[in-house]
């Protein structure tokens, strides 16, 4: 396989973008796949940087567009399977034991979550691959609940292909303005994070409120 050095003025020189560009320059499609596999394992590595940059590289002829989509999707699946394995090794019993020691939570909350995942796990894994932050996290409960591995891989591959295609093609079409994708997807990531924090805060308030009322009654 022949590799072409990107070597363009628009190529990022540092940070995550520079690191990803270096992998693509050196290894071609497999380098893009490696970067996305690591992004799954370490969510702070942003796919909204790596994928559009890979599309930009495809637009400049460094790698083929089909190769970019294939390797990035394969990388997504590999990273997700590793997290699935961690969840499977962690296990349901250990999860219950840890949950029982946590403050402000009840075992019934975990049981309801498990029941929800049993009913909606396929949709959660498929659609979760297209939601920032949850892209990586959804693999762990799938492993804990021991979802069928072939089904998990299939859903992950389909969901990842959709997400990767959108961002890779955006970078391909935008050319040296590929970084615009990061700006827009970054806003979406922040919005998701804010919603999660609001949900957690609401949950904590609901758990604390009954206790506060009970203590008030005792004082009276």
Secondary structure as GFF3:
##gff-version 3
##sequence-region A 1 220
A	DSSP	alpha_helix	15	27	.	.	.	ID=ss1
A	DSSP	alpha_helix	29	41	.	.	.	ID=ss2
A	DSSP	alpha_helix	47	59	.	.	.	ID=ss3
A	DSSP	alpha_helix	65	90	.	.	.	ID=ss4
A	DSSP	alpha_helix	92	101	.	.	.	ID=ss5
A	DSSP	alpha_helix	107	128	.	.	.	ID=ss6
A	DSSP	alpha_helix	134	144	.	.	.	ID=ss7
A	DSSP	alpha_helix	149	174	.	.	.	ID=ss8
A	DSSP	three_ten_helix	175	177	.	.	.	ID=ss9
A	DSSP	alpha_helix	179	219	.	.	.	ID=ss10
###
